[in-house]
Amino acid sequence: MRVAGVSVAGMRVAGLGFRTSASLADLRAALALTGARPDALASTSTKALAPVLKQLAHEMGLPLLVLEESEIAGEQTLTCSPRIKARFGTGSLAEACALVAARTGPPGARSRLITPRVVTADGQATAAIAERLEP
């Protein structure tokens, strides 16, 4: 994962998944459905290249944590999309990104999901929130 200066106990990370056709409004809507204000956003390296995700991070003044697909493969999630499982090797891109990114820091760091995956009404974007726990 690529990140600078972010690893604090209690830090909340929003994992985001979205279709290439998703708009900035879709990403905002997914985050709103979580009911939480994250300290950072996280997604895979290919999604992090999307202008809508970069714009959301800039607009919110939050760091964007970039994960490689290999870092989320095999991550256990509460929800499971068969399409995502086949593509990324985990049940939920949003949950896996949130959980893995929230564990950044010293070895042995743990994380827990505080908001399972939510999906926008149009199915364009998903979000989940995980929190970093003390090692």
C-alpha positions as MATLAB code, in Angstrom:
seq = 'MRVAGVSVAGMRVAGLGFRTSASLADLRAALALTGARPDALASTSTKALAPVLKQLAHEMGLPLLVLEESEIAGEQTLTCSPRIKARFGTGSLAEACALVAARTGPPGARSRLITPRVVTADGQATAAIAERLEP';
ca = [
       0.000    0.000    0.000;
       1.157    3.524   -0.742;
       0.459    6.063    1.995;
       2.303    8.818    3.789;
       1.900    9.663    7.456;
      -1.396    7.901    8.136;
      -1.629    5.284   10.894;
      -3.430    6.193   14.055;
      -5.398    3.998   16.452;
      -9.085    4.759   16.010;
      -8.546    5.995   12.459;
     -11.610    5.347   10.298;
     -11.056    4.397    6.682;
     -13.743    4.326    4.008;
     -13.185    1.619    1.436;
     -14.767    2.458   -1.910;
     -15.713    0.328   -4.863;
     -17.409    1.665   -7.964;
     -18.127    1.037  -11.603;
     -16.187    2.984  -14.236;
     -19.423    4.820  -15.076;
     -19.859    6.056  -11.472;
     -20.095    9.791  -10.931;
     -18.799   11.929   -8.097;
     -22.408   12.089   -6.869;
     -22.477    8.268   -6.719;
     -19.356    8.182   -4.549;
     -20.737   10.907   -2.290;
     -24.014    8.967   -2.004;
     -22.200    5.753   -1.033;
     -20.276    7.565    1.696;
     -23.457    9.239    2.944;
     -25.089    5.822    3.301;
     -22.376    4.775    5.785;
     -23.427    7.547    8.155;
     -19.798    8.102    9.170;
     -17.096   10.661    8.437;
     -13.868    8.826    7.566;
     -10.308    9.998    8.202;
      -9.104    8.519    4.901;
     -10.391    6.930    1.701;
      -9.063    3.676    0.251;
      -9.406    1.692   -2.945;
      -7.361   -0.363   -5.372;
      -4.650    1.163   -7.529;
      -6.776    1.027  -10.684;
      -9.746    2.706   -8.989;
      -7.454    5.325   -7.414;
      -6.636    6.558  -10.916;
     -10.281    7.516  -11.500;
     -10.781   11.291  -11.538;
     -13.994   10.981   -9.478;
     -12.152    9.316   -6.585;
      -9.289   11.803   -6.703;
     -11.815   14.636   -6.761;
     -13.717   13.204   -3.785;
     -10.524   12.898   -1.722;
      -9.536   16.458   -2.627;
     -13.015   17.820   -1.909;
     -13.102   16.141    1.510;
      -9.477   16.995    2.322;
      -8.706   13.313    2.990;
      -5.743   11.137    2.078;
      -6.368    8.470   -0.548;
      -4.815    5.150    0.473;
      -3.933    3.051   -2.565;
      -3.956   -0.743   -2.305;
      -2.739   -3.335   -4.750;
      -5.215   -6.060   -5.637;
      -2.877   -8.650   -4.110;
      -3.217   -6.898   -0.734;
      -6.990   -7.412   -0.581;
      -7.168  -10.899   -2.131;
      -8.320  -13.390    0.483;
      -9.524  -10.722    2.921;
     -12.542  -12.022    4.854;
     -15.559   -9.733    4.530;
     -19.051   -9.684    5.999;
     -20.771   -9.391    2.648;
     -20.081  -11.185   -0.601;
     -20.667  -10.245   -4.208;
     -19.997  -13.222   -6.490;
     -18.761  -10.832   -9.210;
     -16.269   -9.168   -6.843;
     -15.218  -12.534   -5.377;
     -14.377  -13.817   -8.869;
     -12.551  -10.612   -9.864;
     -10.659   -9.653   -6.675;
     -10.610  -12.804   -4.506;
     -12.598  -11.171   -1.712;
     -16.319  -10.791   -1.087;
     -16.471   -7.008   -1.022;
     -14.016   -4.563   -2.534;
     -15.212   -1.775   -0.239;
     -14.978   -3.852    2.952;
     -11.628   -5.407    2.043;
     -10.068   -2.040    1.175;
     -11.378   -0.479    4.392;
     -10.108   -3.338    6.567;
      -6.674   -3.630    4.968;
      -6.044    0.127    4.834;
      -7.138    0.604    8.453;
      -4.462   -1.899    9.552;
      -1.627    0.260    8.204;
       1.067    0.853   10.723;
       3.126   -1.274   13.058;
       3.127   -5.061   12.646;
       0.209   -6.694   14.413;
      -2.191   -3.795   13.846;
      -5.810   -4.897   13.710;
      -8.970   -3.436   12.234;
     -12.683   -4.010   12.512;
     -15.550   -3.216   10.221;
     -17.871   -0.633   11.751;
     -20.102   -0.143    8.710;
     -20.534   -3.107    6.354;
     -20.787   -2.515    2.621;
     -23.560   -0.213    1.491;
     -24.618    0.085   -2.140;
     -26.070    3.139   -3.847;
     -29.601    2.833   -5.228;
     -28.268    2.788   -8.789;
     -25.645    0.129   -7.953;
     -22.813    2.361   -9.173;
     -20.829    2.639   -5.919;
     -20.211    0.836   -2.641;
     -18.631    1.986    0.594;
     -17.676    0.450    3.935;
     -15.973    1.867    7.023;
     -13.320    0.116    9.113;
     -11.535    1.332   12.208;
      -7.932    0.718   13.225;
      -7.535   -0.944   16.617;
      -4.557   -0.924   18.949;
      -2.188   -3.812   18.209;
];
